[in-house]
Amino acid sequence: MKIIVDENIPFGREAFENFGKVELHNGREINASVCKNADALIVRSITKVNEELLDNSSIKFVGTATIGTDHINQNYLEKKEIAFSSAAGCNSYSVAEYVFSALTYFTNKYKFNLNNLSVGVVGYGNIGRKVAAIAEALGMRVVVNDPPLQRTTNERRFSTLEEALKCDVVTFHVPLNKSGIDKTVHLLNKENINLIKEDVILINSSRGPVVSNAVLKKRLESKNNIHSVIDVWETEPNYDSELLRLVNIGTPHIAGYSYEGKVNGTVMIYNALSKHLGINPNWKPKLTEVVDNRIECSGKERVEELLLKIFNKSYNIIEDDELMRQGLDLPIDKKIEQFDSLRKNYKIRRELSNFEVLLNSNNEKFRDLLKILRVKV
């Protein structure tokens, strides 16, 4: 087989060489010519997979090592009988940790008590469920909005989007649906943005167009009283520099970029291609152990202080914000280049399951929280 693989997929060559010849390419440069004589295509979200890309190719399998699929024309693949697989859930812990790294920053900066806050979780899939579980362990009141899931389950915990938007924290975890009853393009828009009250923490780590960037910018320009965290941008990689200046934290679409999250994506697509070919999967990646992974805790800290110790050791979101802001005054072509470079050359960021808290007390509340965060005690 000949397999085209995005060069930024970790273990891409090692995993897919089990099936044949691997060609690594920049995801933005994978075109019809590259795909023409290939049998399989493994991409990330920056490659648009459609008729224009594949019509003259011999590709019979497409995999995306991402949770999102809005860059894939699945109707076309189905019509052409091209097998398809995504990596749903691969980086869900990574995104949840991104959200709570941001919350930890704000709660310590402004001395919020997390158990006094409500959180509107918009989207209750792999990520939303993890965010809600951690929030509940912190004593936060959780409001969940997910209309398609509400229609297909008997769960009674669902609320309206309006109710979710009125919470103290609002975080989006929905797919990008461009049309239909569950359209998510501009889910936050000029009609409902005024439901976002003063001092709310607003987080978008789903897809850029879920939050109208123009509407958010206008709100922040007139009344900059929202603590905003934006990881995904409507026109990325050519993001709105003026909006980045206005938000509290801006990052280059890396919420799901933990090392484990990216490697999980590779494993899931490797397994899917194995299944497609009727081959028993026999490859597993070997990840290095994390050194300096211990965090000392007296058990007398406020929970917000405990979280600060944990995220200062594991993942400090402000470092990503500072790196992105270095591109603010660059010309457009250099700004785009820097955005892509930050993603391509992203640091090795390890998930909380690699860390250990030395808890010098029998604080059951802390133990329960650490268990949900997957931190060893």
Number of C-alpha atoms within 10 A of each C-alpha: 14 19 23 27 24 24 18 18 21 19 17 21 19 12 19 26 15 15 16 12 13 21 18 16 16 14 20 14 12 21 16 17 13 16 21 15 16 21 17 25 24 27 28 24 17 16 19 19 24 16 15 10 17 23 14 13 17 15 23 17 21 24 25 28 29 25 20 19 22 15 16 21 13 18 11 15 20 11 8 14 12 16 17 21 21 22 22 19 18 23 26 23 24 24 24 24 25 26 20 19 21 21 24 26 20 16 17 14 9 8 11 14 15 20 15 11 17 21 26 27 30 25 22 22 17 18 24 23 17 19 25 21 16 20 22 16 18 20 15 20 19 22 23 23 25 21 17 12 14 16 10 8 8 9 9 7 11 20 17 14 20 14 14 24 26 19 23 21 26 21 23 24 25 26 19 21 16 14 9 7 9 15 14 18 20 17 20 22 16 14 9 12 18 13 14 22 15 13 13 20 23 23 24 25 24 27 23 21 20 26 24 19 22 14 16 20 19 15 18 17 13 8 10 17 15 19 19 23 22 25 21 25 26 18 11 15 19 16 20 16 15 11 19 21 13 19 18 19 23 25 25 24 22 17 25 23 21 25 18 21 24 21 22 21 25 27 23 21 24 25 20 22 23 17 12 14 11 9 12 9 14 10 13 14 13 8 9 6 9 11 8 10 14 17 19 13 17 13 18 13 11 11 18 21 14 21 21 21 16 25 20 16 15 22 21 18 23 17 11 20 19 13 16 19 19 12 17 18 10 14 10 15 10 14 21 16 15 20 22 19 12 17 15 13 9 16 12 10 15 18 23 22 15 15 20 18 19 13 17 11 12 10 12 10 12 21 18 13 20 22 14 13 19 16 18 16 14
